Amino acid sequence: MANVSEPETAVKSGLLCGPLLSAIGWFAAAVIPYCRCMTYNIQISLDCKDTHQQADWWAETLGWVVEPTDQAFIDDVLAKGLAQPDDLVVHNGVRVWRDGAAICRPGEEGSPGRLRMLFQPVPEPKTVKNRCHLDINLDGDDKDLLRSQLEGRGARFLYQANQGPHVWYTMADPEGNEFCIG
């Protein structure tokens, strides 16, 4: 391990980095023996009009599951006055939070660090191209067959593109959010 008794050494060694260095300043850097930069998990959030329908659609598309809502937790927060009945809706026969739904890979429900998509409501419809979109790697599955299946479930084909031998289709989900399959 690098000698970090000098702040400059800590910075050059990569043991002290980024926002942490700015926040704590040189004095604190001299006293902290070392700091390892962290990596973070992300969650993909998708703005949409109908959060629960979009969660259902994307769960089926990806082979994921809609994360279950803890009914005992709902009962508890309602009893304590921390939520109101109008904060809930019934979807597929189950009480769920009105303002959001999430999906994850099967078997990862509730696991820390899981891959997750969150669907959050917004009042306006999508009107311009997404700056960020999902690329779905088909691992050799037939993209023409998947395109047809997705169109049958409300997706729209937008265009085909390629880079060298790699060919993909850009599609839009039922609310117009772009994604690619290839």
N, C-alpha and C positions, 0 to 999 in steps of 0.2 A: 504494500500500500504506500502511496506517495506520502511524503512528509507534508502535513498540512498546517504546520505551525505558522506559516506565512500565508496571508490571504491570497497573494498572487499565485502561490503554488497550488492552493485549493482550486482556483479558477482554471489554471492551465492544466491541471490533472483531470479536469472534468468532474471532480467530486462536488463542486458547487456550481450551480447553473441557473440560468434563466430568471424567472420572476422571483425565485427565492433569494438570489444574490441581490437583486434590486431592493427587495423588501427588507432584508436584514442589514444591508450595508457592510462596509469594510470592518467596522468594529466587531460586529457579531460574527463575521466570517473568521476573524482571528481567534475567537473563543470556541467556536463550534469545531469539534475535532474533524468531522467529515459529514458530507451530505450526498447521498446517492439520488440522482434524478429518477423520478418515478415515471412509469407508463400508466395510462388510464384506459379503462374500458369505455366504450361509447354505446349509446342507444340511438337507433335511428328513429326520428320522430317525423311523422307524416301529417301535415295539415289536411283536414278533410271535412266534408259536410256531415256525413253519417259515419261516425267512428266505428260503430259496431258492425255495420255492413262491410266496411272496408277491412276491418280486422278479420272477419270471416273470409272475405275474398282472398286476402293475402295469405292467410293461414292455409287455405286450400291450395293456392298457387305454389307455395313454397314447401308444402308438406309439413308445416309447423302446426302448433296448436294455439288456440286462444287461451290466454292465461285465465285460470278460474278466479272468480271473486269469492273472497272469504265471507260466507254468510254470517258466521258468528261475529266477525269484526263489524260487519254492517249493523247487526243488531246492537252491538255494544256502543258504537258511535251514535246511533239513533237514540238509544236509551240515555246517553249522556248529553244529548242536545248538541253534539258536535257536527251533526249532519241532519238534514231534513228529508222527509219522504220524497219531496220533489227533486232531490239531488240524484234520485235513482230512476231507472226505467226497467221494465221487464223485457229481456231479449232472449229468445230461444227458451222461454219458460223459467228464466233465472233472473233474480234481481242483480243489476249491474249499475255501476256509476254512470250517470248520464254523460258526463264529459270526459270520455276516454275509454280506450281499450288497448290491450297489448297482446302481442304474440311472441312465442319463442319456440325453439326446437323441442320436440317431444322429449319428456323426461327431465327437462331443465327448469320446469316451472318452479319459481321461488329460489332457484340457486343463485348465489352471488356470482357476478361476472358473466352471466349468461348472455348470449346474443339475443337481442330483443328489438322489436319494432313497437313503437308507441303511436297510437292514432289519436290525435287531439283535434277538437272541433274548432273551426274558424267560421265566421259568418259569411265570408265572401267566397265565390267559386274561384277555381284556378283560371287565370286568364293569360299567362305568359309561360314561356318555356322554363322548366325547372333548371336551376343552376347546379343542382346535384340530383343524381338519380341512381337507381339500383341497377347493377349488372348481374343477371342471374346466369351462373355457369351451369350448363346443362350436363356436364360430364359425359358427353357422347350421346345423350338422348336426342331424338329427332326434333329439331327446332320447328319444322313445318307442321308436324303433328301437334306440338305444344302450342304453336301459334293458333292453329285451328281450334284447339280446346279452349284456349284463353278467349278467343273471339266469341266462342259459343257461350262464355260466361260473362260477356260484357266488355272485354278489352277491345281496343282498336289497334290495328296495324298502322304505323305511321310511315316507316320507310326501312329499306334494307341498306346496310353500309358494310364496308369491309376495310381491312388494313392487311395488305398482303393476302395470305391464304385464309385469314380469319374473317368470317362473315357473321353478322348478327342482324337481328331485327330490333328496331326501336318500336315499342308499343306504348299504349296509354292504358292505365287501369280504368275502371268504370267512372272515376271522377276526374280523369284526364292527366294524372301524374305519370310522367314518362318513366319507362324502365326498358332495359335491353335483355334479350335472350340470345344466347349463342354458345 
